[in-house]
Amino acid sequence: MLTKTNNYEDLYKHFRWSIPSHYNIAASTIDKKEYQHRTALIHVLENGKTQNWSFANIRKYSNKLANTFDHFKVDSNARVGIILGQCPETAITHMACFKTGRISIPLFNLFGVEALHYRLMNSRASVVICDKKGLNKIKEIFDTLPYLKLILCIDINKDETNILSYQNLLERASDNYTTKTTDANDPAIIIYTSGTTGGPKGALLPHRVLLGHIPGVEIPHHFLSSSNPITDLFWTPADWAWIGGLFDVLLPAWHFGIPVVSHRSEKFDPEFAFSLLSKLNIKNTFLPPTALKLMKAFNPSQKMNSLNLRTVGSGGEALGEELLEWGKNILGVGINEFYGQTECNLTISNSRLLMSAKQGSIGKPVPGHDIRLMDKKGNLILEPGLDGEIVVKSDTPVAFLKYWENDDETQKKVVQGWLYTGDYAYTDDEGYFYFKGREDDIINTSGYRVGPSEIEDCILSHSEVEMVGVIGVPDEIRGNVIKAFIVPMNKKNVLSQNNKLKLNIQNLVKLKLAAHEYPRIIEFVKELPMTTTGKIIRKKLRENNK
């Protein structure tokens, strides 16, 4: 927990980590005696009704599942795949794993069979918790998963061969369980990266990673408190299969005894999002950039007076001036951008309480993290304005342990005490960071190095643009020229490739950015290739353009 202040420099200078030798995520969240009568989860059903789960109830059913694992003699360090969306059973399963020393693997419930097979096979998962939709996928590949021994399905009542009813098992299990004493460095969870630059890699995260996240959650959310009365209430549309859903929202909120709203949705609905924020009086939210862009497209200008947000955080892709201004006007509160990745999350952040917002900046280092820029020769960049790779001192408690059974990639990621992110940025003379993009995404055109995010943000400010992805394409004279793939508001423009609209967009970029940054080539498309976390896969745009 951070000491509340409005002075960033003092906070960063005086912050010191205090990580105990023994630490368990379940013990520090759902097991806390003072939290037992508090609401832990408000689950929104498909019909709009809500279920309230107390910390005591989450703990009770986690204990039951922990005893079930023990009953079936599941290995002490077994990997448990969780193929579910945001729902109580997902949280309960994670907690049962943490309590027993087993390793949970969150898996996106919209994954296809190939994606599931790769992750379950790579991790050698012996248990899977799923619903009927996930079960149908598992049945297709079960014979090719030799390590998978036990499947628990949350919405069947009758057992099948190797497939058991989660509900029936928990009804019969004891709710008395003593959480295992774990070292802070003991593995807790494997989260697979989305694989935009190669095959998915399983980032193995220890229990201490939750403590490592706390400063990075408190900064954009203007400090949190575990004291009564509880006034904060968290929600995110980000699926709990990803670091952003689990460690930016659910687990940190429960660390403070703060309730979280959950809802199992297969597709983000901006109208539903506005309704949920208003109806449940949500105070704190993490809205990924894609969600914000869709909300802006749905409601570009009407002030939402029914919202009562205290803080909004966003990260994963840089936001532009247009989107930030929209957030302030429509959501009624400034959006705090932050930066991180699965292997080392929430290390740079904005906070309008602690620092002045600067256009295009993702903020300053979060207290407890040593963040630098490194050139390609391995030298630290000390001069403002020069591009370099973001590196993080790897002794931070938010850092991963390793890539699961992939020592080669681990050694490439962590070199001489620095964790290399693969993301490029520059700083100004006040220490603010400005995100440029992945090295593969940066465009060299006419001698200039251009990041795609700034151009995308500019194009997105056009009222007839819904989504946009920008890449560089080879050019004999300029090295590369900029090409924009645009999803227009009016889908008829995809067929017509409206030349007037193209010219308007090109002139907009020339006017707002620079002549060398305008897209010489524009292609209107129906949709963009996206990762399951909602990031544009520019690599696929480049491949499809060949």
N, C-alpha and C positions, 0 to 999 in steps of 0.2 A: 504494500500500500504506500502510495506517495504522500508526502506532506503537502497539503494544499497551499498553493501560493500563486502569485501572478508574475513571478520573476523566473523566467526560463533559465537564465545563466546561473543563478544560485542553485536552482533545483538540479541542473545537470552537474554542476561542479561538486556538490555535496552528496549526491546520491551514491550509496554503496549497496551492493547485493548482500543479502543475508539468506543463503540457501542452506537449509539443514541437511545433515548427512542422510537422514531418513525422511522420506516424503512420499505420500501416496495421494493421487488426485482424488480418489473417492473419499478418503479420510478427511481431506481438507475442504470438501464440498458437501456432499449429501449426508455424511456421517456427523457433521457438527451438531452438537446438542442444541445450541442456541438457534439453529435454523429449522428445527423439526416441525414447528407449527406454521412456518411460513409457506407461502405458495412458491413452488419451484417452477411449475410449467402450466401455462394456459394453452391447452391444445384446441385448435379450431377445426371442427369436423367439416366434412363436405357440405352438410346442410346448414352450415353457419353457426350451429350451436357450439358451446365451449365446454371443455372438461378441465377442471382445476385439479392439479396434482400437487400435493404438499411434498416437502423434502422427505417427510416421514414415509410417504407412500412410495416415492422413488427408491428410497433406501430399502424398504420392505421387499419390493419386487426384485431389486438388485440382489438382495440376500438370497431370495428364492432361486434366482437364476444361478447365482454362485454355487449354491448347494446342488443344483441340477448338474452343473459342470463336474463337480466333484463326484456325484453319483455315477456318472458315466465314465469316470476315470480319465477325463480329458487331461492331457499332459500339462504340467505346471506352466510351461512357457508356450503353450499351443497358440496358433494364430486363429482368430475367430473372424470370419468375414461377415459384415453387416450390410445386407442389400435392402435397405429401407430408406425412406425419405425422412423428413422432419416428423417425428412421432415419439410418444413416450417409450415405446419398445426400443427405439434406437438408443436413447439416453440410458435406459436401464441396462442394455447389453454392454455398452461401453463401461459403465460403472461396475458391472459384474466382472468384467475382464480385469479392470484396475484392482478390484478388491482381492482377486485370486491370483494376481501375478501373471495372468495370461495377456496376450497381445491382441488388441482389437484392430480390425482393418475396415475402415469405412469405405463402402463401395457404392457409387452412384447408381440409383435404382433404374436409371434410363440407359445404363450400359447395355450393349449388345452382348451376345454370347462369346464372341472372340475377346472382347475387352475383359469380361469376367474370367474367362478361362486363363488368360495370360496372368492376371493378378493372383488368382487362387492357386495356380500352378507354381508361379514364381515364389509365393510366400509359403507354399506347402500348407495351406490352411486345412485344418482337420474338422472344423465346425463352421456352419453357415447359419445365420439367422435371416429369414426373408419373409416376404408375403407371397401370395399366390402368383403374382406376376413374375417375381424373381424366381419362384420355384419352377415355373414353366421353363425358364431359361436354364436353370441348373439341371433339370431333367435331360435337356438336350446334350449336355456335356459331362454328365455325371460319370459315365464309363471311362472318360479320358482324364479324370481327376483321382488318381490312385490314393492321394493323401486324405481326401475328404471322406470322413466316416459318419458324421452326424449332421442332419439338417433339421432345424426347428422352424416351423412355419407359423406365423402369428395369426393367420386367419383360416386355419382348417381345424376341424373338431375330431377327425378320425385319422389315426396313425396309418402310415403306409410303410413299406420296406425302406429303412434308413431315413424315413421322413416322419417326424413326430410333431404333435400339436404342442406348440409353445404354451398355450393357455392351459391345457390339461396338465402338463408337467408342472407348471408353476402353482397350480391349485393344490397339488399334492406335496410340494416342497416346503421345508421349514423356512421361516423367515428370520431365523436366528443365525447370524454369521459374524465371525470376527475378521475384520479386514486384515489382510496380510501386511506385515511390516516390510516395506520395500525401501531400497536405497533410492536416493533422488535420481541416480543415474541408471536405474533399472529401466529396461524398455517397457513402454506402455502402449504404443500405437504405431502402425505403419500407414503412412498416407502416400499414395502413389501420385507422382507428379503427372500433369496432364500430357506430357510428351510432345510439346510443340517442336522440340529440337531432338528428335530421336524417340526410341522406345520409352515407355513409362519406367520410372525408377522409384523404388519404394524407400521413402525417407523414414528411417527408424527414429522415433522421438521418445525420449525418456520422460518420466514423471515430472522432473524439474521444469520441463518446457512450459507447463502452465504458469509457474511462478515467473518464468522469463517473459511471458506475455503481459503480465499485469501492468508494468509501466506503459507499454505500447497501446494498451486499451484505455488506461486512465488519461493519457495525454489528449487524444482526440475527443474523448467523452468528458473532458473537463472535471476529472476526478470523480471517484465513486466512493461509496461508503457502505459498510456492513451494519451500520447502526439503525435502530428503529426511530421513527417510522420509515419504511421503505417507500420512496417516491419514484425511483427509477423503474422502468419496465422495458426490456430489450426485445427486439425482433429483427430478423434479417431474412430476405428471400433466398440468401445463399444456402445451398444445400449443406447439411451437416456431413456430407461425404468429403468435404473440402476443409482445408485449414481455416478459411475465412468464416465458415459457419460454426465450426467447433471451437476454435481457439480465439477467434475475434469476438465471439458472442456467447455461446452456450456455457462453456466451462469457466471463463472469467466472470461472467455474471453470477454463476453459482458459487464461485470462490468468495464473492461478497454477499451471498445470500439474496441476490436480486432475482426476481422472476423473469422468465423468458416465454415469449409467445412462439408456438410452433404450428405449422400447417403443412400438410403433404400436398404439394401441387406439382404437377408434371410440367407446367409451363408458366412462366412469369406473366401475370395479368396486371397491367398498370392500374386499371380501374379498381380491381380487388385490393391492390396495395394501398391506394389512397383511402379506400373504405376501411381497411383494417387499421391503418394508422389512426384514423379518426374514431372509429367505433370503440376500440380498446384503449384509447388515450395513451398510445405508446409514446414513451419519452426518449428512448435511445434506439437508433437504428444504424445498421451497416448496410448501405445500398451500393452494390457494385456498379461501376460505370455503365454497363449495359442496361441495368435496371433503371438508372437515372435517365439514360437517353430515351428509353421506351416510355417512361413517365412524362418526360418533356414532350415527346411526340404526341402522347395522349392528351396532355393538358399544357399547351405551350405558354399560356398567359394568365389563366384565372387563379387569383389568390385563393388559397385553401384556408379559410378562416377557422375551419373546424379542427385543424391540427394543433397539437399542443406539445410539439417536439422540444426536447432540451438540447439534444446533440444528434448530429448526423455525421457518420464517418464513411469514407469511400476509399477504395484502393484496388489495384490490379492493373489499371490503365490510367494514364494521366488525364485529368479533366481540363477542359478549356475554360476561358473566361465566360463564354456564353452559358455553359452549363452551370458554372459556379454562381453566376448572377441569377440564373433561373432558380436555382435551389434557394438562394437567399430570399427571393421574392415570393416564390410559390410555397416552399416548405416552411418559410418563416424563421429560418435559422441558417447560419453559414455552414457550408459543408467543409469538414476537415479532411483533407487528403492525407493518406499515409502510405507507406511503402513496406513491403516485405515479400518473402517467398516461403514456400513450404519448409525449406531446409533451415531458414533463419528468419522468422517472421516478425513484423511490426518493429522495425528498427529505425525508421525515419517517419516523422509525423508533423503535421500542422496542428496548432491549437490556437484558436482565436482568443482564448483566454490568456495565453502565455506569450504570444508573439504576433506581430503584424502579419496579415496575410499578404503574400506577394504573388502577383500574377505568374502562373506557370510553375510555381515552386511546390514541391512535395513536402517542404518543411525542413526541420533540423533533426539531428540525431536524437532519438529517444534516450532519456537518462539510463545509464548502465551499458550503453553500446558505443564502441569505438568504431566510427564509420569513416572510411577514407576513399579516395579515388586513386587507382593504380594505372600506370601506363602499360603498354604492351611489353616493355622491357623489365617489368617488375619493380619500377620505381614509384614511390608515392608522389602524387601531384600536389604541390603546395600552392600553386598560383591559381587564383580565381579565373573562371572563364574558359579553362581548358577541359576538354572531354576526357573522361577516364572511366574505367570499370569500377563499379561500386564494390568495395570489399569490406568485410566485417571481421573484427577480431574474434576468432573462433572460440575463445574461452567464455563467451556469453552463455548464460543458462538457457537461452532460447534456441540455441543451435542444435541441430540434429546430431545423432550419434554417428550414423553412417548410412550409406545406401544398402538396403538389404541384399546381402550376398553379391555385392558389386564393388569390390575393393578398388578396381581401376578407376571407376567414376568417382569414388569417394576421394581418392588421392588427387584427382584433377580438381575437385571442388575445394579442398582444403590444402593449402600450400604454405608451409612455413608460418603457421599460426593465423593465416588470413583465409576467410571463407570467400571465395570468388562467386559473385552472383550472376555474372554474365550480362548484367544490365549496365548501361552507360548513362552517365550524367555529368553535369558540371556544377560548380558552386559559385556563389557570388562572394563579395568581400565581407559579408555579414554571416557567412556560414550556411546560407540556405542552399538546398540541393534542388537541381532542375533536371528532371528525368528526360533522357533522350530516346531510350529504347534498347532493345536487344541489339547486339553488334550486327547480327544478320539483317536487322530491320533498317539500320541507318543507311541513308541514301547519299552516295557521292555524286553530285551533279555540278558540272562546270566549276570544279574546284571547291565546292562547298559541301560540308557534311550536314545533312538535314535529317532530323528525326521526324518520323511519320505522324506522331501524335499531334504536334502543333498544327499541321496541315489538316488532319482529320477534324480537329476541334473547330478550325475556321470554317471548313466546308459544312460541318454539322450545324453551324449557326444559320445557314440558309434555310428559310422556312419550308422549302420543298424537298428537303433531304431528311430521310429517316435514319439511315446508318451509312457509314463510309469506312473503307479500308484503303490505305495508301501504300504503294510499293515503288521501288525503282526498277525500271526496265532498261536493258542495254541500249546505248546510243553511240554511234561512231564518233560524233563530235563532242558531246557533253559527258561521255562516260556512262552516265545514266540519266534518264529523264523520269519525271514523276508521273505515275499513273494512279488514278483514283477509281476504285470500284464503288459505285454509289447505289444504294437502295433508295429509290425516290418514294416520296409520299404517294404520288399518283403512279400506280403500277403500269399505266398505259405508256409511260415514258420508257419503260424497259423495252417495249417493242419498237417504239418510234425512235429511240436514242435521240431525244429532243436536243437539237443543236443550239437552240436559243437558250435553253436551261444550262447547257454545257458552258456557253460563253459567259453567262451571268455568274456561274460558279468560278470560272477562271478569273474573271475580273475582280470578284470578291476577294480571292486569295492574293492577287496582285496588290490590291488596295490595302488589305488588312495586314499582310505579312511582307512579302517581297516578290520581286519579279522572278527571281530564280526558284521560288518555292511553289509556283502555281502548277497545277497538273496539266501538262501538255496533252495527256491522253485521259479521257474520261469514258468509262463504260458503265452503263446502267444495268444492274442485275437485280434478280428477285430476292436473293439472300446472300449472305456472306458466310464463309466457313468459320465456325466458332469452336473453341474448346468447350468442354462440358461446364467450365466455370465462367463462360461468357466472354472470353477474350478472342479477338479476331486472330485467326491463324494466317498471318501474312505469308508464312512459308508456303502454304497451300495456294495462296493467290499467285505467288511467284511461279510455282510449279505448273499451275493451270494456264499461266500466261505464255509458257514456252511453245 
